[in-house]
């Protein structure tokens, strides 16, 4: 990571008033288009907070923990398509951002994190709350800047936004020592730099890919998060319909194609549908767009799609061929690649193969559960979906409920599913939902969490109240760290160790925050309780008592092939 030097020599103008570095920071954020900033003050960033009241165009959200700030910036970015911004002080403030930054990095989310640092004369002397931020975040950010001169603040912020948003998006950190924030500079800043356009894909590789797809009998398109990041939903649909190719998605690719579309074949991978995994296993050509082909998608790599030639398109050249053997690699923006392939391919019809896409959509019958007191989790997810608006945002935490949500929400509006995919960070849902709500204030936002993940960031209810953010938090409460318990049951001889977990009385806890709390224990209570939550103008906590030892099905055994997935045992 490099220390930033001025982009060009600047001669101070005589008619320009000197500004504190802290003011230059907020001015740069305004010019970069930031309108909401999530943060928590501390000693090394006090000058920033001293200057904040002079910049009313910036709405600052006071979080309860810096991890919450990073997740809120992440949720804001995913919901709006703009870079999220978070601020923390030095030392523990910066270290508390790390989980959220790693989450954004793994999922390619543009976040700009600004950290205060001890004054430059104290750096390297183990000063109070000093941490080597650049060393700390080097592996979980696209870039990290240390600003050592006041005049470098604005160009560095502009550069940070450019890096965060260009190419494969991701988080960027700007570390600013306290004395640099207090310094003054009288020069006019340059306008924010224009983002460079994405270099076009190699026409030869596009031609090779088109030839493979044209000759395919059983083509499958695998849509990843890159399709959503590129807002390439129309291009994906156009290509799929043109060549009659079923579309499966990764976890983060969910809703790249409406899930009621005839070519939508569901999610593949460890907890993907049996139909999606089988179609990929039988495919002769696979077009993967905007994904890493990570282990949760491929299962045992040697057994992944054994009969298929793989065309891999991604904006990040380092991903091509990294995990799976690739017949054709295309570096480029997802939308541009999909459009270019459409122009190279004639219309095709594969009715029998196409019909396979929708063949696996039948939902398991729930009649057997009608008399049970404990609620089946699939029923809860479906009830949430039926209650919420069609264009509501759903933010899932990490665990069993995340997979149930992925399997059963059946979203038809693009980009409405947010979750920590690559890092799998428990505690993501509530703060990310608050960030999404503040980015999309007129939309419904539902956070879906387990009783384990909810307790990691439950303090952000205070932020929701202070911001009047009407997030609906659904806690699927089974008294377990459910996914770990399931693995113990299935793959560790049933030895249950440290996975039962107790919870507070969530209704009383919600009341302490002046939040509506509702406990749901029976099926008859579910629909009315969800409707009451939706109608409530403020935040809501729903404690829904689900079946204690329900498992997520299907599941691919760890280290196994997707073709060997285990389906739900007959009851």
FENURMO-V607618 format. One record per helix or strand of 2 or more residues. SS is the DSSP state (~ for helix, > for strand). FROM is the first residue (numbers start at 1). LEN is the number of residues. If there is no record, write none. Layout:
# FENURMO-V607618
ss->SS from->FROM len->LEN
ss->SS from->FROM len->LEN
This chain:
# FENURMO-V607618
ss->> from->19 len->2
ss->~ from->21 len->11
ss->> from->36 len->4
ss->~ from->43 len->10
ss->> from->59 len->4
ss->~ from->66 len->15
ss->> from->84 len->5
ss->~ from->92 len->5
ss->~ from->98 len->9
ss->> from->111 len->7
ss->~ from->120 len->3
ss->~ from->133 len->5
ss->> from->143 len->5
ss->~ from->150 len->16
ss->> from->171 len->7
ss->~ from->178 len->5
ss->> from->184 len->2
ss->~ from->203 len->12
ss->> from->219 len->5
ss->~ from->225 len->5
ss->~ from->233 len->11
ss->> from->246 len->4
ss->> from->264 len->4
ss->~ from->274 len->9
ss->> from->285 len->5
ss->~ from->295 len->4
ss->~ from->301 len->3
ss->> from->309 len->6
ss->~ from->317 len->3
ss->> from->328 len->4
ss->~ from->334 len->11
ss->~ from->351 len->9
ss->~ from->367 len->3
ss->~ from->377 len->11
ss->> from->393 len->4
ss->~ from->400 len->9
ss->> from->417 len->3
ss->~ from->428 len->12
ss->> from->445 len->6
ss->~ from->451 len->16
ss->> from->472 len->6
ss->~ from->482 len->10
ss->~ from->506 len->7
ss->> from->516 len->5
ss->~ from->523 len->13
ss->> from->540 len->7
ss->~ from->562 len->3
